[in-house]
Amino acid sequence: MTFHTPSLGQPEREDAARGIAAFADAFIALRRDLHRHPELAFAEKRTSALVAEHLAGWGYEVTTGLAGTGVVATLRHGNGERRLGIRADMDALPIQEATGLAHASIHTGAMHACGHDGHTAILLAAARYLAESGRFSGTLNLIFQPAEEIGAGARKLIDEGLFERFPSDAVFGLHNWPGVPAGQFGFIAGPAMASVDQAQITVLGKGGHGAAPHETVDPVVAAASVITALQSVVSRNIDPLEAAVVTVGSIHGGTASNVIPDSVELRLTIRSFSSAVRAQLQQRIPALARAQAESFGAQAEVRYRLGFPALVNHEAETVFAREVAVATFGEERIERNFRPRTASEDFAFISEARPGSYLFVGNGDSAPLHNPHYDFDDAVLAPAATYWAALAQAYLS
């Protein structure tokens, strides 16, 4: 379908802000409750039940059990033909919380260290306002997704027929971002977040005593050379105007200082913003690792696992999303020069399946994402929920 940017009137903007502000404290309390009870990927049972209960109480047609613990809530109003999807993620991370907050996680080794508790509460607050106000005409599909952190939830929802069962003409998502002033919005047309792949390189040599290295094929030295050489993939094989990241995050080999081991294992994360660069990395990394190991008389076995693709925002939907933010909050609330992030997000599968855009809202001067000291800034909840309400009203006008 042809995309046209609808208008957003002053009454709708003001009513959404006032309406959500009136019950914002209740959703801050809900957010903190979710934070206290984090659930890992595909285990979001309590969260899913709580989300479904609230939505059903506000009059949504609620479907549970998608991708195990996913929830989709549908609300139809008026005679509009447009169908809008908005997605929030629900899962936590296997991190031990160290915030010391009163609402800190009660589950050992699990924590909302990425703000998915905030994302869920934001969309729920918008859902309540939209149900009570009825200021839209069309179909609203709210998608509460499990298992974003392991890159499996969005694909599983799609494989189980998400968009056949809940057709959506466009889908939008949102993520908080530390280091950006709280409540500032960032928009990126085109590649916004990187693809993520993983590789495991096992360098095989011949072990022996550290006093007689000439009788061995030292996989430690070979692995060290592989690590150094891998950096040349980005600096010498990839177009300088493109972006790529090759990180060796794990090295394991040997158990004693005087024993040369038989093997060394390297684990890598590989990121890029284009399918062409991604394919080039997939070809060059194994080839270089094998050749480098062989130059030392060793061998390299490479297991390369594709994760999920780059998240590419659609131009028209991103322009529309930014215009909604400007109309709702003013130009001063738009974070200028907001650049693509080399972090990854499985909303990429959704943006491949449907037009849409994934935007960002500042979380202020908080600890970084995936950090045991991170906490979602509750001051962000009301403006972000107001934004979702405004976007729904504008799209379904």
Secondary structure, DSSP 8 states (H G I E B T S, - for coil): ---------HHHHHHHHHHHHHTHHHHHHHHHHHHHS---TT--HHHHHHHHHHHHHTT-EEEEEETTTEEEEEEEETT---EEEEEEE---BS-------TT--SSTT-B--SSHHHHHHHHHHHHHHHHHH----EEEEEEEES-TTTT-HHHHHHHTTHHHHS--SEEEEEEEETTS-TT-EE--SEEEE-EEEEEEEEEE-B-EETT-GGGSB-HHHHHHHHHHHHHHIIIIIS-TTS-EEEEEEEEE--SSTTEE-SEEEEEEEEEESSHHHHHHHHHHHHHHHHHHHHTTT-EEEEEEEEEE--EEE-HHHHHHHHHHHHHHH-GGGB-TT---BSS--THHHHHHHS-EEEEEEE--S---TT-TT----GGGHHHHHHHHHHHHHHHT-
